[in-house]
C-alpha cells in the first residue's frame, strides 16, 4: 500500500518583512483583504495540528497543491520553504502553485527560485508539468497559477502543458503506474464560479477523456468536493480538499487534509480516500472514508 497525503491552501502567515513599495496594484487590495479577513481566517496553530496529524499517519509522500502565500511576496516564499521542509524530506514532498502564489508578475521569479526543489522531475528538470515516480504511483504536477486582475482568481493550464501532460500520462500508463495528477484549480467545467474558475477546464476534461488518469487532486475552493469525469475505460475521480488552516473565524469548511491509500497497479488501481479534519475540541479526527471505485464508462 502506498499512502499519499494531500493538503492545500495553507496561506502561511503572518505577512511580514516587506516594504510599502511592494504593495502596488493587486497586492494593495490583497493586503487590505488579508488585514480585514484572511489573517483571522487562517490559523497557524490549527495548521500545526494538521501537520502533526499528517506526520502521525506516516504517509509515503505528501502533495501540497498551492496557495502557500497570500499576495506572492518573496518573503512569503521563504516562509513556504520552511513549511515544506517541515512536512518532510524534499524527495517525499511535491508542490504545485496556486493563484495566490502567482499573485503578480513580480511573484513568478521568487516563486520559481525558492520552490524549485519541490517542482523538479525525477530527471532533474524543473518546470511544468513535472513527473515523479514514487513506488507504484506516477505523480504529474501542473501549474494553473497565472497573474490576474484585481478581484480575479482564475487559473489556466494552457495548450503547451496539456500536450506535455498527455505525453506523461502515456508514459505512466506504459510503465504500468497508477496515475495521479496534482493541480490547484478544480479542473472541470463548473468546478468554481466564473471569477475563480479554470478558464480552460473543458480542455483539461477533453485530455482526461483522451488519455485517462486514476486520480486528480486539487485545492482552491476551501471545501471538500468529489467529481467524476470520463476517462479511458473508467471514469476519473477528481477530489478537492479544503484549506489546511481555516479556523472558527473563517468561512467554509474547517481545516482538513486527505489521506489516499493506493493499492494495485495501473491496470487495476484501488484508491481509498480518508478525510481528516480539525475539530473545535482541538483534535484532528477522521471525518469520512470513501472508496473511490472506478465507475463503468
C-alpha positions as CSV (number, residue, x, y, z in Angstrom):
1,X,0.0,0.0,0.0
2,X,1.2,3.5,-0.9
3,X,-0.1,6.3,1.3
4,X,-0.4,9.8,-0.2
5,X,-1.2,12.8,1.9
6,X,-2.8,15.8,0.3
7,X,-3.1,19.3,1.8
8,X,-3.7,22.7,0.1
9,X,-4.2,26.4,0.6
10,X,-2.4,26.8,3.9
11,X,-2.0,30.6,3.3
12,X,1.0,30.9,5.6
13,X,1.2,33.9,7.8
14,X,1.6,36.4,9.2
15,X,2.6,38.8,6.4
16,X,5.8,40.5,7.5
17,X,9.2,41.6,6.3
18,X,8.1,43.6,3.2
19,X,8.3,47.3,2.2
20,X,5.5,49.5,1.3
21,X,6.7,49.9,-2.3
22,X,5.9,46.2,-2.8
23,X,2.2,46.9,-2.2
24,X,1.1,48.2,-5.5
25,X,-1.6,47.1,-7.9
26,X,-3.4,43.9,-7.0
27,X,-1.1,43.4,-3.9
28,X,-2.5,46.6,-2.3
29,X,-6.1,45.2,-2.4
30,X,-4.8,41.8,-1.4
31,X,-3.1,43.2,1.7
32,X,-6.2,45.0,2.7
33,X,-8.2,41.8,2.4
34,X,-5.6,40.0,4.5
35,X,-5.8,42.7,7.2
36,X,-9.6,42.6,7.3
37,X,-10.3,38.8,6.8
38,X,-7.6,36.4,5.9
39,X,-5.3,36.9,8.9
40,X,-8.2,35.9,11.2
41,X,-9.5,33.0,9.0
42,X,-6.2,31.2,8.6
43,X,-4.9,29.9,11.9
44,X,-1.3,28.8,12.0
45,X,-1.8,26.9,15.3
46,X,-4.5,24.8,13.6
47,X,-2.2,24.3,10.6
48,X,0.4,23.0,13.0
49,X,-2.1,20.4,14.4
50,X,-2.9,19.4,10.8
51,X,0.8,18.9,10.0
52,X,1.3,16.9,13.2
53,X,-1.6,14.6,12.2
54,X,-0.2,14.1,8.8
55,X,3.1,13.0,10.3
56,X,1.4,10.7,12.7
57,X,-0.2,8.8,9.8
58,X,3.3,8.2,8.2
59,X,2.4,8.8,4.5
60,X,4.9,7.7,1.8
61,X,4.5,11.1,0.1
62,X,2.9,14.5,0.7
63,X,1.3,16.7,-2.0
64,X,0.7,20.4,-1.5
65,X,-1.5,21.9,-4.2
66,X,-0.7,25.5,-3.8
67,X,-1.6,28.8,-2.2
68,X,1.2,28.8,0.4
69,X,1.2,32.6,0.2
70,X,-1.4,35.4,0.4
71,X,-0.1,38.0,-2.1
72,X,3.0,36.4,-3.6
73,X,5.7,38.3,-1.8
74,X,9.3,37.0,-1.8
75,X,9.4,36.6,2.0
76,X,6.2,34.6,1.8
77,X,8.1,32.0,-0.3
78,X,10.9,31.9,2.2
79,X,8.3,31.0,4.8
80,X,6.9,28.4,2.4
81,X,10.4,26.8,2.1
82,X,10.5,26.3,5.9
83,X,6.9,25.0,5.9
84,X,7.5,22.4,3.1
85,X,10.8,21.3,4.8
86,X,8.8,20.8,8.0
87,X,6.5,18.4,6.1
88,X,9.2,16.0,5.2
89,X,12.3,15.3,3.1
90,X,12.2,17.2,-0.2
91,X,12.1,14.0,-2.2
92,X,9.0,13.0,-0.3
93,X,7.1,16.3,-0.8
94,X,5.7,17.7,-4.0
95,X,4.2,21.1,-4.8
96,X,2.2,22.9,-7.5
97,X,1.4,26.6,-7.2
98,X,-1.9,28.3,-6.9
99,X,-3.3,31.7,-7.9
100,X,-2.1,33.4,-4.7
101,X,1.4,32.2,-5.3
102,X,1.3,33.8,-8.8
103,X,-0.4,36.9,-7.4
104,X,1.6,39.3,-9.5
105,X,4.1,39.1,-12.4
106,X,6.8,40.0,-9.9
107,X,5.9,37.0,-7.8
108,X,6.9,34.5,-10.5
109,X,10.7,34.8,-10.3
110,X,10.8,34.4,-6.5
111,X,8.3,31.5,-6.7
112,X,10.5,29.6,-9.1
113,X,13.7,30.4,-7.2
114,X,12.5,29.4,-3.8
115,X,10.2,26.5,-4.6
116,X,12.1,24.9,-7.4
117,X,13.2,21.8,-5.4
118,X,9.6,20.8,-5.0
119,X,8.7,21.0,-8.7
120,X,11.6,19.1,-10.1
121,X,11.0,16.0,-12.2
122,X,13.0,12.8,-11.5
123,X,15.4,13.6,-14.3
124,X,16.3,16.9,-12.5
125,X,14.4,19.2,-14.9
126,X,12.3,22.0,-13.3
127,X,9.1,23.2,-14.8
128,X,5.5,22.2,-15.6
129,X,4.2,19.6,-15.9
130,X,6.7,17.7,-13.8
131,X,6.9,13.9,-13.5
132,X,7.8,11.9,-10.3
133,X,7.6,8.2,-9.9
134,X,7.1,7.1,-6.3
135,X,6.5,3.4,-5.7
136,X,3.6,2.3,-7.8
137,X,2.5,5.9,-8.5
138,X,3.3,8.4,-11.1
139,X,2.8,12.0,-9.8
140,X,2.2,14.6,-12.5
141,X,2.1,18.2,-11.4
142,X,0.6,21.1,-13.4
143,X,0.7,24.8,-12.9
144,X,-2.5,26.8,-13.1
145,X,-1.2,29.9,-11.3
146,X,-1.2,32.9,-13.6
147,X,-1.2,36.6,-12.6
148,X,-4.7,38.1,-12.9
149,X,-6.5,41.4,-12.4
150,X,-7.7,42.5,-9.0
151,X,-10.7,40.6,-7.7
152,X,-10.0,37.7,-10.1
153,X,-8.6,34.3,-9.1
154,X,-8.9,32.4,-12.3
155,X,-6.3,29.8,-13.5
156,X,-5.1,28.4,-16.8
157,X,-3.3,25.3,-17.9
158,X,-2.5,26.2,-21.5
159,X,-2.1,24.2,-24.7
160,X,1.6,23.5,-24.0
161,X,1.0,22.0,-20.6
162,X,-1.9,20.0,-21.9
163,X,0.2,18.5,-24.7
164,X,3.1,17.6,-22.4
165,X,0.7,16.2,-19.8
166,X,-0.7,13.9,-22.4
167,X,2.8,12.5,-23.1
168,X,3.4,12.0,-19.4
169,X,0.1,10.2,-18.9
170,X,1.0,7.9,-21.8
171,X,4.4,7.3,-20.3
172,X,3.0,6.4,-16.9
173,X,0.4,4.1,-18.5
174,X,3.1,2.3,-20.4
175,X,5.1,1.9,-17.2
176,X,2.1,0.3,-15.5
177,X,1.8,3.0,-12.9
178,X,-1.2,4.5,-11.1
179,X,-1.5,8.0,-12.4
180,X,-2.2,10.9,-10.0
181,X,-2.4,14.4,-11.3
182,X,-1.8,17.4,-9.0
183,X,-3.4,20.8,-9.9
184,X,-4.6,23.8,-7.9
185,X,-7.8,24.9,-9.6
186,X,-10.7,22.4,-9.9
187,X,-10.1,21.2,-13.4
188,X,-13.6,20.6,-14.7
189,X,-16.4,22.8,-16.1
190,X,-18.5,24.2,-13.2
191,X,-15.8,23.5,-10.6
192,X,-15.7,27.1,-9.4
193,X,-17.6,30.3,-10.1
194,X,-16.6,32.4,-13.1
195,X,-14.2,34.7,-11.3
196,X,-12.3,31.7,-9.8
197,X,-12.6,29.1,-12.5
198,X,-10.0,27.3,-14.5
199,X,-10.6,29.0,-17.8
200,X,-9.6,26.0,-19.9
201,X,-11.3,23.4,-17.8
202,X,-13.0,22.0,-20.9
203,X,-9.6,21.3,-22.5
204,X,-8.5,19.5,-19.3
205,X,-11.6,17.4,-19.4
206,X,-11.0,16.5,-23.0
207,X,-7.5,15.5,-22.2
208,X,-8.8,13.1,-19.5
209,X,-11.2,11.6,-22.0
210,X,-8.4,11.0,-24.5
211,X,-5.7,9.7,-22.1
212,X,-7.4,8.9,-18.7
213,X,-5.9,9.1,-15.2
214,X,-6.6,7.3,-11.9
215,X,-6.9,10.3,-9.6
216,X,-6.8,14.1,-9.8
217,X,-6.4,16.2,-6.7
218,X,-6.8,19.9,-6.2
219,X,-7.5,22.7,-3.7
220,X,-8.6,26.3,-4.3
221,X,-12.3,26.2,-3.2
222,X,-11.5,25.6,0.5
223,X,-14.1,22.9,0.6
224,X,-14.4,19.1,0.0
225,X,-15.6,18.0,-3.4
226,X,-15.7,14.8,-5.4
227,X,-16.5,14.9,-9.1
228,X,-16.2,12.2,-11.8
229,X,-15.2,12.9,-15.4
230,X,-14.9,10.5,-18.3
231,X,-11.5,8.8,-18.8
232,X,-10.3,5.8,-20.8
233,X,-12.1,2.6,-19.8
234,X,-13.2,4.1,-16.5
235,X,-14.2,7.4,-15.1
236,X,-11.7,9.6,-13.2
237,X,-12.3,10.8,-9.6
238,X,-11.4,14.5,-9.1
239,X,-11.1,15.3,-5.4
240,X,-10.9,18.7,-3.8
241,X,-9.5,19.3,-0.3
242,X,-10.4,22.2,2.0
243,X,-7.8,24.7,3.3
244,X,-5.4,23.2,5.8
245,X,-5.6,26.3,8.0
246,X,-9.2,27.5,8.2
247,X,-10.3,28.1,11.8
248,X,-13.5,29.0,13.5
249,X,-13.2,32.6,12.3
250,X,-13.1,31.7,8.7
251,X,-15.8,30.9,6.2
252,X,-16.4,27.5,4.8
253,X,-15.2,24.1,6.0
254,X,-12.8,23.8,8.9
255,X,-9.2,22.8,8.2
256,X,-8.6,19.3,6.9
257,X,-6.4,17.1,4.8
258,X,-6.8,13.9,2.8
259,X,-5.0,10.6,3.1
260,X,-5.2,8.3,0.0
261,X,-4.4,4.6,0.4
262,X,-3.4,3.4,-3.0
263,X,-3.1,-0.3,-4.0
264,X,-2.9,-2.3,-7.1
265,X,-1.3,-1.2,-10.4
266,X,-2.2,0.9,-13.4
267,X,-4.4,-1.8,-14.8
268,X,-6.5,-2.3,-11.6
269,X,-5.9,0.5,-9.1
270,X,-7.8,0.7,-5.8
271,X,-7.8,4.0,-4.0
272,X,-9.5,4.8,-0.7
273,X,-9.9,8.4,0.5
274,X,-9.8,9.3,4.2
275,X,-10.7,12.8,5.1
276,X,-9.2,14.1,8.4
277,X,-10.1,17.5,9.9
278,X,-9.8,19.8,12.8
279,X,-12.5,19.8,15.5
280,X,-13.4,22.6,17.9
281,X,-12.1,20.5,20.8
282,X,-8.6,20.9,19.4
283,X,-8.2,17.4,17.9
284,X,-7.8,16.2,14.3
285,X,-10.2,13.4,13.6
286,X,-11.3,11.2,10.7
287,X,-14.4,12.8,9.1
288,X,-15.2,10.2,6.4
289,X,-13.8,7.5,4.3
290,X,-14.7,6.9,0.6
291,X,-13.7,4.0,-1.6
292,X,-13.0,5.6,-5.0
293,X,-14.3,2.7,-7.0
294,X,-14.0,3.2,-10.7
295,X,-17.3,3.6,-12.5
296,X,-18.1,1.8,-15.7
297,X,-18.0,4.0,-18.8
